[in-house]
Amino acid sequence: MGVGRYAESVGALEADQARQLLKALADPVRLQVVQALASGERCVCDLTGDLELAQSKLSFHLKVMREAGLIEARVEGRWIYYRLRRDALDGLQGWLGALAAGCSEPAAPCG
């Protein structure tokens, strides 16, 4: 699969979204948050306690993750609940799958 065929199958916007998601996942603290949310929605107060993070530090990481589209929030009373966005994970999985599908193709002959 050449660069042109790859661009057609994945799309520029999708590649940019993948970059944002991968950047959000690259931080060790944010990866811990993802793992904590893997079993479902969690209250920010539980995340703060379970991850042993100051609320200000956790809030910064949650903001980065929300801006990347990795998580979404729901307000109930005075509490905020966070969960992973399934569509973001599915999209990233599809983007990586498109990369994997072309990685074993031999190069075109030079010349």
C-alpha positions as CSV (number, residue, x, y, z in Angstrom):
1,M,0.0,0.0,0.0
2,G,1.6,3.3,-1.1
3,V,1.3,6.6,0.7
4,G,-1.6,7.6,-1.6
5,R,-3.6,4.4,-1.0
6,Y,-3.0,4.7,2.7
7,A,-4.2,8.3,2.7
8,E,-7.3,7.3,0.8
9,S,-8.2,4.5,3.3
10,V,-7.5,6.4,6.5
11,G,-8.1,10.1,5.7
12,A,-6.2,13.2,6.9
13,L,-8.7,14.1,9.7
14,E,-8.7,10.6,11.0
15,A,-4.9,10.6,11.2
16,D,-5.0,13.9,13.1
17,Q,-7.5,12.4,15.5
18,A,-5.3,9.3,16.0
19,R,-2.3,11.6,16.7
20,Q,-4.3,13.4,19.4
21,L,-5.5,10.1,20.9
22,L,-2.1,8.6,20.9
23,K,-0.6,11.8,22.5
24,A,-3.3,11.6,25.2
25,L,-2.5,7.9,25.9
26,A,1.3,8.5,25.9
27,D,1.4,10.1,29.4
28,P,1.8,7.5,32.2
29,V,-0.8,9.3,34.4
30,R,-3.3,9.5,31.6
31,L,-2.7,5.8,30.9
32,Q,-3.5,5.1,34.6
33,V,-6.8,7.0,34.2
34,V,-7.7,5.0,31.1
35,Q,-7.0,1.8,33.0
36,A,-9.2,3.0,35.9
37,L,-12.0,3.8,33.4
38,A,-11.7,0.5,31.6
39,S,-14.3,-1.1,33.9
40,G,-16.8,1.8,33.3
41,E,-17.8,5.2,34.4
42,R,-16.1,6.7,37.5
43,C,-16.7,9.7,39.7
44,V,-13.8,12.2,39.8
45,C,-13.6,11.9,43.6
46,D,-13.0,8.1,43.2
47,L,-10.4,8.6,40.6
48,T,-8.6,11.2,42.8
49,G,-8.4,8.7,45.6
50,D,-7.7,5.5,43.7
51,L,-4.9,7.1,41.6
52,E,-3.6,9.1,44.6
53,L,-3.5,12.3,42.6
54,A,-4.1,15.9,43.7
55,Q,-7.4,17.1,42.2
56,S,-5.6,19.9,40.3
57,K,-3.2,17.4,38.6
58,L,-6.0,15.0,37.8
59,S,-8.2,17.8,36.4
60,F,-5.4,18.9,34.0
61,H,-5.0,15.3,32.7
62,L,-8.8,14.9,32.3
63,K,-9.0,18.1,30.4
64,V,-6.3,16.9,27.9
65,M,-8.1,13.6,27.5
66,R,-11.5,15.3,26.9
67,E,-10.0,17.7,24.3
68,A,-8.5,14.7,22.5
69,G,-11.9,13.1,22.5
70,L,-10.8,10.1,24.5
71,I,-13.2,10.6,27.4
72,E,-16.5,12.3,28.1
73,A,-18.0,13.7,31.3
74,R,-21.4,13.7,32.8
75,V,-22.5,16.0,35.6
76,E,-24.8,14.7,38.3
77,G,-25.5,17.2,41.1
78,R,-22.1,18.4,42.3
79,W,-20.2,15.3,41.0
80,I,-18.6,14.7,37.6
81,Y,-18.5,11.2,36.2
82,Y,-16.0,10.3,33.5
83,R,-16.0,7.4,31.0
84,L,-14.0,6.3,28.0
85,R,-15.5,7.1,24.6
86,R,-16.0,3.8,22.9
87,D,-16.1,5.4,19.5
88,A,-12.7,7.0,20.1
89,L,-11.2,3.6,21.0
90,D,-12.9,1.9,18.0
91,G,-11.6,4.7,15.7
92,L,-8.1,4.3,17.0
93,Q,-8.3,0.6,16.6
94,G,-9.4,0.9,13.0
95,W,-6.7,3.5,12.3
96,L,-4.0,1.1,13.7
97,G,-5.6,-1.8,11.8
98,A,-5.2,0.1,8.5
99,L,-1.6,0.7,9.4
100,A,-1.1,-2.9,10.2
101,A,-2.7,-4.1,7.0
102,G,-0.1,-2.3,4.9
103,C,3.0,-2.9,6.9
104,S,3.9,-6.2,5.3
105,E,3.6,-5.1,1.7
106,P,7.0,-5.2,-0.1
107,A,8.4,-2.0,-1.5
108,A,8.0,-1.2,-5.2
109,P,11.2,-1.8,-7.2
110,C,13.5,1.2,-7.5
111,G,14.4,2.6,-10.8
